[in-house]
Amino acid sequence: MIENTLNNECPIATEGCCVEFGNELVLDDLTFSVTEGSLVAVVGPNGGGKTTLFNVISGLIPVTHGSIKIKGLSPQESGETRQACFLETTCFQFHLKY
C-alpha cells in the first residue's frame, strides 16, 4: 500500500490499477506515485495504454480494479477543478512538420 497517499504527500498515486475494455486488459497492476515538484514522462509504444492512463487519472475512465488518488482523493472525489488543472498541465506529443 502506498502510505503517503493517505496523508496527501503525493499529488498522484496509483495502486494495483487495472483497466479493461471488454475482454482486453489495457492497464495491468499499475502502481506508482509522483512526488510534489517532480517532472514525469510517460513513454511507450502505440497502443501501450498511455492515453488510457491519463484518462483514468483525470476521471474520464473508471478503473476496473485498484485505486488512483489525487492529493488523497479519487478522481471522482477530487472534483472538476482538480481534473481541469491536471488536464491543463498534461502535454501531449505532436508531430511537427518543417
C-alpha positions as CSV (number, residue, x, y, z in Angstrom):
1,M,0.0,0.0,0.0
2,I,1.2,3.5,-0.8
3,E,1.2,5.1,2.7
4,N,1.8,8.7,1.6
5,T,-1.4,8.8,-0.4
6,L,-3.4,8.6,2.8
7,N,-1.7,11.8,4.2
8,N,-1.7,13.7,0.8
9,E,2.1,13.7,0.4
10,C,1.9,12.5,-3.2
11,P,-0.1,14.6,-5.7
12,I,-0.8,11.5,-7.8
13,A,-0.6,7.8,-6.8
14,T,-1.9,4.6,-8.1
15,E,-2.0,1.1,-6.5
16,G,-2.8,-2.0,-8.4
17,C,-4.6,-0.1,-11.1
18,C,-6.2,-2.2,-13.8
19,V,-8.4,-1.1,-16.7
20,E,-10.3,-3.4,-19.0
21,F,-12.2,-2.7,-22.2
22,G,-14.4,-5.7,-22.6
23,N,-12.1,-8.7,-22.5
24,E,-9.0,-6.6,-23.3
25,L,-6.7,-5.7,-20.4
26,V,-5.3,-2.2,-21.1
27,L,-3.6,-1.4,-17.8
28,D,-2.4,-4.2,-15.6
29,D,-1.5,-3.8,-11.9
30,L,0.0,-0.3,-12.3
31,T,1.5,1.1,-9.1
32,F,3.4,4.3,-8.9
33,S,3.5,7.7,-7.2
34,V,4.5,11.1,-8.3
35,T,6.1,13.4,-5.7
36,E,5.5,17.2,-5.5
37,G,7.7,19.1,-7.9
38,S,8.8,16.1,-10.0
39,L,8.8,16.0,-13.7
40,V,7.5,12.8,-15.2
41,A,7.3,11.5,-18.7
42,V,5.2,8.6,-19.8
43,V,6.6,6.9,-22.9
44,G,5.8,3.7,-24.7
45,P,4.6,2.1,-28.0
46,N,1.4,2.9,-29.8
47,G,-1.4,1.1,-28.0
48,G,0.6,0.8,-24.8
49,G,-2.0,2.4,-22.6
50,K,-0.5,5.9,-22.2
51,T,-3.7,7.8,-23.2
52,T,-5.8,5.4,-21.1
53,L,-3.6,6.2,-18.1
54,F,-4.2,9.9,-18.4
55,N,-7.9,9.4,-19.0
56,V,-8.1,7.3,-15.8
57,I,-6.1,9.8,-13.7
58,S,-8.4,12.6,-15.0
59,G,-11.5,10.6,-14.1
60,L,-12.7,10.2,-17.7
61,I,-12.4,6.4,-17.5
62,P,-13.1,4.4,-14.3
63,V,-10.6,1.8,-13.1
64,T,-11.6,-1.9,-13.2
65,H,-9.5,-2.8,-10.1
66,G,-7.2,-0.9,-7.8
67,S,-7.2,2.8,-7.0
68,I,-6.0,6.2,-8.1
69,K,-5.5,9.1,-5.7
70,I,-5.0,12.7,-6.4
71,K,-4.0,14.5,-3.2
72,G,-5.5,11.6,-1.3
73,L,-8.8,11.6,-3.2
74,S,-10.1,9.5,-6.1
75,P,-10.5,11.4,-9.4
76,Q,-14.3,11.4,-8.9
77,E,-13.9,12.8,-5.3
78,S,-11.3,15.4,-6.4
79,G,-13.9,17.3,-8.4
80,E,-13.9,19.1,-11.8
81,T,-11.4,21.8,-10.7
82,R,-8.6,19.4,-9.9
83,Q,-9.3,17.4,-13.0
84,A,-9.2,20.5,-15.2
85,C,-5.9,21.5,-13.6
86,F,-4.4,18.1,-14.3
87,L,-5.6,18.1,-17.9
88,E,-4.2,21.7,-18.3
89,T,-0.8,20.6,-17.3
90,T,-0.7,17.5,-19.5
91,C,1.5,17.8,-22.5
92,F,0.8,15.5,-25.5
93,Q,3.2,14.6,-28.2
94,F,2.7,16.3,-31.6
95,H,4.4,15.6,-34.8
96,L,5.7,18.8,-36.3
97,K,6.4,19.3,-40.0
98,Y,9.1,21.7,-41.0
